Amino acid sequence: MNDRPKHPIKSETRKFITPPRLMANKVKKTGGPSAEQAIMRALNAASDLMNSYQGWAVDDLTRLWRTFQAAPRGTHSPEDIAQMFEIAHGIRGEGGSFGFPLISMIGDSLCKLMEGKTRLTLPELEIVKVHILAMRAVFNQHLKGPQPKLEGELRQLLTLLRDRADRRH
């Protein structure tokens, strides 16, 4: 006698369900741009974004600078610090995507300095200021694309400043 249980679903009751093709029904089958035209549109849109980025970034840096300067020295609230961190985080993420790897590197350093902090000491605030001024200099000097020598020196300097601030705590 076979003690194995029978399969609960009989083969004659199995049914394959084909999901509806809702997206295919919405897309036109004829007309519209050719593949080449669609690619050119995408490239032009990307180029427009690249050209606009520096303006957005300068606006973000201006917001960062205003937030930095808004509070008297050493009295930034946890909300001010969180706002500065968020702005720096955005700048860090966008810089490399739009051809400014130095901006990403400086933004990363600034994020590391402020991450998880609810207050900043006076030396730390000076380091925040150095970071913001360094980012402004990158845009003012149009330092787009790889800058290996400058990046290495700047990374070393910013790391040294952060390490010194950490040792003072």
SEFIVO-530019 format. One record per residue: residue number from 1; residue in three letters; x, y, z negated of N, C-alpha, C in turn. Coordinates in nm, 3 decimals. Each point is the difference from the previous one (the first is absolute). Layout:
! residues N
NUM; Ala; X; Y; Z; X; Y; Z; X; Y; Z
...
***
This chain:
! residues 169
1; Met; 0.085; -0.117; 0.000; -0.085; 0.117; 0.000; 0.090; 0.123; 0.000
2; Asn; -0.039; 0.101; 0.072; 0.076; 0.124; 0.011; -0.047; 0.097; -0.108
3; Asp; 0.093; 0.034; -0.094; -0.036; 0.090; -0.109; 0.019; 0.147; 0.034
4; Arg; 0.052; 0.026; 0.117; 0.018; 0.141; 0.037; -0.134; 0.065; 0.025
5; Pro; -0.015; 0.123; -0.054; -0.128; 0.068; 0.025; -0.009; 0.040; 0.146
6; Lys; -0.119; 0.000; 0.048; -0.022; 0.042; 0.137; 0.017; 0.152; 0.010
7; His; 0.045; 0.046; 0.115; 0.016; 0.144; 0.021; -0.137; 0.065; -0.015
8; Pro; -0.009; 0.108; -0.077; -0.131; 0.059; -0.028; -0.067; 0.061; 0.123
9; Ile; 0.078; 0.034; 0.103; -0.059; 0.060; 0.119; 0.009; -0.101; 0.112
10; Lys; -0.113; -0.033; 0.052; -0.001; -0.094; 0.111; 0.042; 0.072; 0.126
11; Ser; 0.066; -0.071; 0.088; 0.053; 0.063; 0.120; -0.109; 0.061; 0.085
12; Glu; -0.119; -0.055; 0.000; -0.105; 0.057; 0.084; -0.057; 0.129; -0.058
13; Thr; 0.032; 0.034; -0.127; -0.051; 0.124; -0.058; 0.104; 0.113; 0.002
14; Arg; 0.121; -0.030; 0.046; 0.101; 0.105; 0.008; -0.035; 0.092; 0.114
15; Lys; 0.022; 0.129; -0.028; -0.033; 0.099; 0.101; 0.112; 0.104; 0.003
16; Phe; 0.048; 0.032; 0.117; 0.101; 0.105; 0.013; -0.070; 0.132; 0.017
17; Ile; 0.044; 0.096; -0.078; -0.060; 0.133; 0.008; 0.098; 0.091; 0.074
18; Thr; -0.047; 0.061; 0.103; 0.081; 0.095; 0.076; -0.042; 0.140; -0.044
19; Pro; 0.093; 0.075; -0.060; -0.038; 0.135; -0.045; -0.031; 0.089; 0.119
20; Pro; -0.088; 0.097; -0.020; -0.032; 0.092; 0.110; 0.122; 0.085; 0.036
21; Arg; 0.008; 0.040; 0.123; 0.113; 0.082; 0.047; -0.044; 0.146; 0.000
22; Leu; -0.021; 0.056; -0.118; -0.052; 0.136; -0.011; 0.095; 0.102; 0.062
23; Met; 0.128; -0.012; -0.024; 0.096; 0.096; 0.054; 0.003; -0.009; 0.152
24; Ala; -0.001; -0.120; 0.053; 0.004; -0.018; 0.145; -0.122; 0.063; 0.065
25; Asn; -0.113; -0.002; -0.069; -0.121; 0.061; 0.054; 0.009; 0.153; 0.001
26; Lys; 0.082; 0.057; -0.085; 0.012; 0.145; -0.009; 0.102; 0.058; 0.096
27; Val; 0.094; -0.079; 0.044; 0.107; 0.048; 0.087; -0.045; -0.009; 0.145
28; Lys; 0.019; 0.111; 0.073; -0.036; 0.001; 0.141; 0.088; -0.097; 0.076
29; Lys; -0.061; -0.068; 0.093; 0.074; -0.096; 0.080; 0.063; 0.066; 0.123
30; Thr; -0.055; 0.113; 0.041; 0.053; 0.071; 0.116; 0.022; 0.145; -0.037
31; Gly; 0.081; 0.068; 0.079; 0.027; 0.141; -0.025; 0.102; 0.017; -0.110
32; Gly; 0.019; 0.123; -0.045; 0.096; 0.028; -0.104; 0.141; 0.007; 0.054
33; Pro; 0.093; 0.031; -0.085; 0.138; 0.015; 0.047; 0.064; -0.136; 0.032
34; Ser; 0.094; 0.006; 0.089; 0.079; -0.120; 0.029; 0.095; -0.023; -0.117
35; Ala; 0.065; -0.114; -0.001; 0.096; -0.029; -0.107; 0.110; 0.105; -0.002
36; Glu; 0.048; 0.039; 0.118; 0.106; 0.101; 0.007; -0.048; 0.135; -0.053
37; Gln; -0.125; 0.037; 0.035; -0.055; 0.126; -0.049; -0.018; -0.004; -0.152
38; Ala; -0.046; -0.111; -0.052; -0.019; -0.012; -0.145; 0.134; 0.012; -0.073
39; Ile; 0.104; -0.062; 0.056; 0.133; 0.008; -0.061; 0.050; 0.144; 0.004
40; Met; -0.019; 0.068; 0.112; 0.045; 0.140; 0.011; -0.075; 0.089; -0.099
41; Arg; -0.130; -0.024; -0.016; -0.077; 0.077; -0.098; 0.056; -0.021; -0.141
42; Ala; 0.029; -0.124; -0.033; 0.055; -0.032; -0.132; 0.136; 0.065; -0.020
43; Leu; 0.085; -0.005; 0.102; 0.132; 0.063; -0.010; -0.012; 0.152; -0.015
44; Asn; -0.092; 0.061; 0.072; -0.021; 0.145; -0.012; -0.052; 0.036; -0.138
45; Ala; -0.091; -0.082; -0.052; -0.052; 0.025; -0.135; 0.111; -0.012; -0.103
46; Ala; 0.086; -0.100; 0.016; 0.113; -0.017; -0.092; 0.095; 0.118; 0.010
47; Ser; 0.023; 0.048; 0.121; 0.088; 0.115; 0.020; -0.059; 0.124; -0.067
48; Asp; -0.131; 0.018; 0.012; -0.066; 0.114; -0.066; 0.017; -0.009; -0.151
49; Leu; -0.013; -0.122; -0.055; 0.019; -0.018; -0.144; 0.143; 0.034; -0.040
50; Met; 0.096; -0.046; 0.079; 0.142; 0.027; -0.029; 0.025; 0.150; -0.002
51; Asn; -0.059; 0.071; 0.097; 0.019; 0.145; 0.008; -0.067; 0.073; -0.116
52; Ser; -0.108; -0.056; -0.051; -0.073; 0.064; -0.110; 0.057; -0.032; -0.136
53; Tyr; 0.076; -0.108; -0.010; 0.046; -0.047; -0.130; 0.077; 0.106; -0.079
54; Gln; 0.093; 0.067; 0.064; 0.083; 0.094; -0.074; -0.086; 0.108; -0.065
55; Gly; -0.105; 0.044; 0.069; -0.092; 0.097; -0.059; -0.071; -0.055; -0.122
56; Trp; -0.047; -0.125; 0.009; -0.067; -0.062; -0.115; 0.098; -0.015; -0.116
57; Ala; 0.120; -0.043; 0.032; 0.098; -0.024; -0.105; 0.038; 0.130; -0.071
58; Val; 0.013; 0.107; 0.078; 0.031; 0.129; -0.061; -0.116; 0.043; -0.090
59; Asp; -0.123; -0.025; 0.043; -0.116; 0.030; -0.085; 0.006; -0.082; -0.130
60; Asp; 0.035; -0.128; 0.012; 0.013; -0.084; -0.120; 0.112; 0.051; -0.091
61; Leu; 0.112; 0.038; 0.060; 0.110; 0.055; -0.081; -0.040; 0.130; -0.069
62; Thr; -0.078; 0.081; 0.069; -0.049; 0.124; -0.061; -0.089; -0.031; -0.120
63; Arg; -0.088; -0.100; 0.015; -0.085; -0.042; -0.114; 0.085; -0.053; -0.114
64; Leu; 0.102; -0.077; 0.034; 0.090; -0.055; -0.102; 0.072; 0.113; -0.073
65; Trp; 0.050; 0.096; 0.075; 0.072; 0.114; -0.058; -0.093; 0.081; -0.089
66; Arg; -0.124; 0.025; 0.045; -0.096; 0.078; -0.080; -0.035; -0.072; -0.129
67; Thr; -0.018; -0.130; 0.008; -0.030; -0.077; -0.121; 0.119; 0.005; -0.095
68; Phe; 0.119; -0.012; 0.056; 0.122; 0.007; -0.081; 0.010; 0.134; -0.071
69; Gln; -0.028; 0.109; 0.072; 0.016; 0.135; -0.055; -0.118; 0.047; -0.084
70; Ala; -0.113; -0.070; 0.008; -0.122; 0.047; -0.066; 0.010; 0.005; -0.151
71; Ala; 0.070; -0.094; -0.059; 0.008; -0.006; -0.145; 0.131; 0.063; -0.047
72; Pro; -0.005; 0.069; -0.115; 0.125; 0.051; -0.057; 0.097; -0.116; -0.025
73; Arg; 0.127; 0.030; 0.004; 0.105; -0.102; -0.011; -0.026; -0.096; -0.116
74; Gly; -0.008; -0.128; 0.035; -0.013; -0.103; -0.101; -0.141; -0.024; -0.049
75; Thr; -0.099; 0.062; 0.061; -0.137; -0.019; -0.049; -0.091; -0.065; 0.103
76; His; 0.055; -0.074; 0.093; -0.083; -0.069; 0.097; -0.083; -0.106; -0.070
77; Ser; -0.128; -0.001; 0.030; -0.089; -0.100; -0.060; 0.022; -0.135; 0.070
78; Pro; -0.048; -0.107; -0.063; 0.007; -0.129; 0.068; -0.071; 0.002; 0.137
79; Glu; -0.106; 0.080; 0.010; -0.072; 0.012; 0.128; 0.087; 0.070; 0.104
80; Asp; 0.074; 0.105; -0.040; 0.093; 0.068; 0.092; 0.105; -0.098; 0.051
81; Ile; 0.055; -0.078; -0.091; 0.105; -0.095; 0.038; -0.057; -0.106; 0.093
82; Ala; -0.121; -0.048; -0.031; -0.064; -0.100; 0.086; -0.026; 0.059; 0.139
83; Gln; -0.042; 0.126; 0.005; -0.024; 0.063; 0.130; 0.131; 0.015; 0.079
84; Met; 0.106; 0.043; -0.068; 0.129; 0.011; 0.069; 0.046; -0.137; 0.050
85; Phe; -0.020; -0.103; -0.082; 0.038; -0.135; 0.041; -0.077; -0.042; 0.125
86; Glu; -0.131; 0.024; 0.000; -0.084; -0.040; 0.114; 0.042; 0.071; 0.127
87; Ile; 0.030; 0.129; -0.009; 0.044; 0.074; 0.118; 0.134; -0.056; 0.049
88; Ala; 0.093; -0.021; -0.093; 0.132; -0.055; 0.037; -0.015; -0.139; 0.061
89; His; -0.091; -0.078; -0.053; -0.024; -0.136; 0.050; -0.050; 0.005; 0.144
90; Gly; -0.091; 0.092; 0.029; -0.049; 0.016; 0.136; 0.109; 0.043; 0.096
91; Ile; 0.080; 0.097; -0.043; 0.110; 0.049; 0.083; 0.099; -0.114; 0.026
92; Arg; 0.029; -0.076; -0.103; 0.094; -0.113; 0.013; -0.049; -0.099; 0.105
93; Gly; -0.128; -0.031; -0.004; -0.055; -0.098; 0.093; -0.005; 0.048; 0.144
94; Glu; -0.023; 0.128; 0.019; -0.017; 0.053; 0.136; 0.133; 0.035; 0.067
95; Gly; 0.099; 0.040; -0.077; 0.124; 0.050; 0.057; 0.064; -0.091; 0.102
96; Gly; 0.024; -0.123; -0.038; 0.064; -0.095; 0.091; -0.086; -0.033; 0.120
97; Ser; -0.132; -0.005; -0.021; -0.092; -0.032; 0.109; 0.003; 0.106; 0.109
98; Phe; 0.030; 0.123; -0.039; -0.002; 0.110; 0.096; 0.140; 0.050; 0.035
99; Gly; 0.100; -0.082; -0.025; 0.135; 0.033; 0.047; 0.085; 0.080; -0.096
100; Phe; -0.037; 0.006; -0.127; 0.078; 0.074; -0.099; 0.040; -0.093; -0.115
101; Pro; 0.095; -0.091; 0.026; 0.039; -0.094; -0.106; 0.059; 0.068; -0.123
102; Leu; 0.063; 0.117; 0.017; 0.053; 0.070; -0.118; -0.114; 0.042; -0.093
103; Ile; -0.112; 0.041; 0.057; -0.115; 0.040; -0.082; -0.048; -0.121; -0.080
104; Ser; -0.006; -0.115; 0.063; -0.043; -0.121; -0.072; 0.096; -0.034; -0.113
105; Met; 0.128; 0.013; 0.027; 0.100; -0.034; -0.101; -0.009; 0.098; -0.119
106; Ile; -0.013; 0.129; 0.028; -0.010; 0.098; -0.108; -0.131; -0.019; -0.076
107; Gly; -0.109; -0.024; 0.073; -0.129; -0.024; -0.064; 0.003; -0.124; -0.088
108; Asp; 0.070; -0.104; 0.045; 0.013; -0.121; -0.078; 0.075; 0.028; -0.131
109; Ser; 0.105; 0.078; 0.010; 0.077; 0.035; -0.119; -0.086; 0.080; -0.098
110; Leu; -0.077; 0.093; 0.053; -0.087; 0.082; -0.085; -0.107; -0.087; -0.067
111; Cys; -0.056; -0.093; 0.074; -0.099; -0.091; -0.059; 0.063; -0.082; -0.113
112; Lys; 0.121; -0.049; 0.022; 0.068; -0.078; -0.104; 0.022; 0.085; -0.126
113; Leu; 0.029; 0.127; 0.018; 0.021; 0.090; -0.114; -0.129; 0.019; -0.080
114; Met; -0.113; 0.016; 0.069; -0.125; 0.036; -0.068; -0.089; -0.118; -0.035
115; Glu; 0.025; -0.116; 0.058; -0.090; -0.114; -0.015; -0.025; -0.034; -0.147
116; Gly; -0.128; -0.005; -0.035; -0.041; -0.042; -0.134; 0.021; 0.104; -0.109
117; Lys; 0.045; 0.120; 0.036; 0.028; 0.101; -0.104; -0.122; 0.089; -0.022
118; Thr; -0.019; 0.037; -0.126; -0.108; 0.092; -0.034; 0.054; 0.136; -0.039
119; Arg; 0.131; 0.008; -0.016; 0.065; 0.130; -0.023; 0.140; -0.005; 0.059
120; Leu; 0.048; 0.119; 0.037; 0.133; 0.012; 0.058; 0.082; 0.096; -0.085
121; Thr; 0.123; -0.037; -0.028; 0.090; 0.087; -0.075; 0.047; 0.113; 0.092
122; Leu; 0.061; 0.100; -0.058; 0.054; 0.111; 0.081; 0.104; -0.049; 0.101
123; Pro; 0.094; -0.088; -0.039; 0.093; -0.052; 0.101; -0.071; -0.077; 0.112
124; Glu; -0.103; -0.076; -0.035; -0.075; -0.072; 0.103; -0.072; 0.096; 0.094
125; Leu; -0.052; 0.108; -0.056; -0.066; 0.101; 0.086; 0.099; 0.062; 0.097
126; Glu; 0.122; 0.021; -0.044; 0.103; 0.053; 0.090; 0.028; -0.100; 0.113
127; Ile; -0.005; -0.128; -0.033; 0.024; -0.103; 0.102; -0.118; -0.006; 0.097
128; Val; -0.120; 0.018; -0.050; -0.118; 0.007; 0.088; 0.020; 0.116; 0.098
129; Lys; 0.044; 0.113; -0.052; 0.023; 0.118; 0.084; 0.104; -0.029; 0.109
130; Val; 0.108; -0.067; -0.036; 0.103; -0.037; 0.097; -0.060; -0.085; 0.112
131; His; -0.084; -0.096; -0.036; -0.063; -0.086; 0.099; -0.088; 0.081; 0.096
132; Ile; -0.082; 0.087; -0.055; -0.089; 0.079; 0.084; 0.081; 0.089; 0.094
133; Leu; 0.103; 0.065; -0.053; 0.083; 0.087; 0.084; 0.074; -0.080; 0.107
134; Ala; 0.042; -0.123; -0.033; 0.067; -0.085; 0.098; -0.095; -0.035; 0.114
135; Met; -0.127; -0.032; -0.033; -0.097; -0.031; 0.105; -0.027; 0.122; 0.088
136; Arg; -0.011; 0.115; -0.062; -0.020; 0.123; 0.079; 0.118; 0.024; 0.093
137; Ala; 0.120; -0.026; -0.048; 0.120; 0.019; 0.082; -0.001; -0.094; 0.121
138; Val; -0.045; -0.124; -0.020; -0.006; -0.096; 0.111; -0.089; 0.055; 0.111
139; Phe; -0.115; 0.055; -0.037; -0.089; 0.055; 0.102; 0.054; 0.129; 0.059
140; Asn; 0.055; 0.086; -0.084; 0.055; 0.126; 0.051; 0.114; -0.022; 0.097
141; Gln; 0.079; -0.105; -0.023; 0.113; -0.031; 0.087; -0.036; -0.098; 0.112
142; His; -0.128; -0.040; 0.005; -0.048; -0.093; 0.104; 0.084; -0.128; 0.004
143; Leu; 0.023; -0.058; -0.117; 0.082; -0.121; -0.010; -0.084; -0.124; 0.024
144; Lys; -0.043; -0.014; 0.123; -0.084; -0.112; 0.041; 0.090; -0.115; 0.045
145; Gly; -0.048; -0.122; -0.021; 0.075; -0.117; 0.043; 0.105; -0.039; -0.103
146; Pro; 0.074; -0.106; 0.030; 0.102; -0.050; -0.094; 0.110; 0.102; -0.025
147; Gln; 0.038; 0.014; -0.124; 0.110; 0.088; -0.043; 0.084; -0.080; -0.099
148; Pro; 0.070; -0.104; 0.045; 0.062; -0.095; -0.094; 0.097; 0.063; -0.099
149; Lys; 0.086; 0.089; 0.043; 0.099; 0.059; -0.091; -0.070; 0.085; -0.106
150; Leu; -0.089; 0.087; 0.046; -0.073; 0.087; -0.093; -0.089; -0.083; -0.092
151; Glu; -0.065; -0.101; 0.055; -0.087; -0.083; -0.082; 0.077; -0.069; -0.112
152; Gly; 0.117; -0.053; 0.032; 0.080; -0.068; -0.102; 0.042; 0.094; -0.110
153; Glu; 0.046; 0.119; 0.037; 0.044; 0.098; -0.100; -0.117; 0.049; -0.085
154; Leu; -0.111; 0.028; 0.067; -0.117; 0.050; -0.071; -0.057; -0.106; -0.094
155; Arg; -0.007; -0.124; 0.047; -0.049; -0.110; -0.084; 0.087; -0.014; -0.126
156; Gln; 0.131; 0.008; 0.019; 0.092; -0.013; -0.113; -0.021; 0.115; -0.099
157; Leu; -0.014; 0.121; 0.049; -0.021; 0.116; -0.087; -0.131; -0.011; -0.078
158; Leu; -0.109; -0.033; 0.070; -0.130; -0.008; -0.067; -0.004; -0.113; -0.102
159; Thr; 0.064; -0.112; 0.031; 0.007; -0.111; -0.095; 0.079; 0.042; -0.124
160; Leu; 0.111; 0.069; 0.021; 0.080; 0.049; -0.112; -0.081; 0.094; -0.088
161; Leu; -0.075; 0.091; 0.061; -0.083; 0.093; -0.078; -0.106; -0.075; -0.081
162; Arg; -0.067; -0.096; 0.064; -0.102; -0.079; -0.072; 0.062; -0.079; -0.114
163; Asp; 0.116; -0.061; 0.025; 0.067; -0.078; -0.105; 0.038; 0.087; -0.119
164; Arg; 0.049; 0.120; 0.027; 0.036; 0.091; -0.110; -0.121; 0.038; -0.081
165; Ala; -0.111; 0.026; 0.069; -0.124; 0.036; -0.071; -0.047; -0.117; -0.086
166; Asp; 0.011; -0.123; 0.052; -0.040; -0.118; -0.076; 0.084; -0.018; -0.125
167; Arg; 0.130; 0.029; 0.009; 0.089; -0.016; -0.115; -0.029; 0.102; -0.110
168; Arg; -0.058; 0.113; 0.038; -0.029; 0.104; -0.100; -0.120; -0.033; -0.086
169; His; -0.080; -0.097; 0.044; -0.120; -0.036; -0.079; 0.036; -0.076; -0.122
***
